Amino acid sequence: MKKISVSLSGHQTSISLEQEFVTALHDIANARKTSIAKIIGEIDAHRDMNGNLSSAIRVWILNYFRN
């Protein structure tokens, strides 16, 4: 597991993800010419608040590559 730290809504948060998902996030951010923090912010804004953010990120990455 790898921890990444980002600022969401003005406060720092840490997210633990497997290295493969962190690498995928970097690849997607580079392809979209944006930052990982911006992608995570978008995921956070649209996720079901009953689930955790790490899971939402994993599902988002899976759907990104499926589409």
Buried (B, 14 or more C-beta within 10 A) or exposed (E): EEEBEBEBEEEEEEBEBEEEBBEBBEEBBEEEEEEBBEBBBEBBEEBEEEEEBBEBBBBBBEEBEEE
